[in-house]
Amino acid sequence: MYLHIGNSFTVRTKDIIGIFDFDRASEGKSTNLFLKRTEESGNLINTWEDFPKSFVVVNDRGEIKVFVSDISSTSLEGRILNK
């Protein structure tokens, strides 16, 4: 199954490691460092247009990628659970 995470981006649900609220998670130093390193490595993908609300961590064939979305983490989780 696939999850639409914003704009025209989808990810396979079996590859999702976690879905996180952007504001809450980015308060932590470790999370900020993780996001910074992911961005520096070119594996941070922005899918948002208005304001980032969540990010989805995905294992894409052994490579960790982070998709930043303007869809809330609650809505993304609900999409997975309702299918």
N, C-alpha and C positions, 0 to 999 in steps of 0.2 A: 504494500500500500504506500501511497505517496501523500505527503503533507504540503499543501500550498502555504508558503511562509511570507508572501508579499511580492508585489509586482508580478513578474512571470517566473518566480523561483519556486521550485519544489524540491523536496528531499525525500529519500526513502525512509520510511518510519523505522525500519530495522537498523538503519545506520545512525539514528539519533542517540547520542550519549546523554544529552540533557537539554531542557528548555528552561531558561532563566529570565526573571524579571530584570530588565536593564538597570533601573534605578537602585534596586536593593542590592543586586550582586556587584555592581560597580562601586559600591561603598568600600568594599574590602581591598586592601593593598594587594593581596595575592591575585585577586580577580583582575584588578587593573594591570598588574604585571603580565598576567596571562594574555589579556586582550592586546596589550601593547606588543608583546612578542609575536602573537598571531598576526597582527597587522604588519609588523616588520618582515615577517616571512612571506607575506603576500597571501595568507590564507584567511583573511578577514574580508568578508563580502558584505557590502551594504546593500540591503534590499528595500530600505525605507526612503520615503519621500518627505514626510512631514517631521516626525520626531521618533527617535528610536525608543521602543517600548520593551523589547525582549531580544534575546539572542539564543540561537540554537547551535549547540556544539554537535558536530557530525564527524563520524569516522568514515572518510571517503577513501576506500581501498587502502587503508593503513595510514592515511594522512588526515590529521585533525584540521577541520575547517570550522570557522565560526561565521554564521549568517546573522547579521543584525537586522531586525525586522521592526516595522511600525505596527505590527499586530501584537496585542498583549499576550503574555505567556499563558494566561488563563484561557484565552480564546484558542490559542494553538493547541493546548492540552485537550480542550473540549472537542476540537476537531478530530483528534486521534481517538478519544474515548467514544464518540458518537458514531464512529464508522464500523 
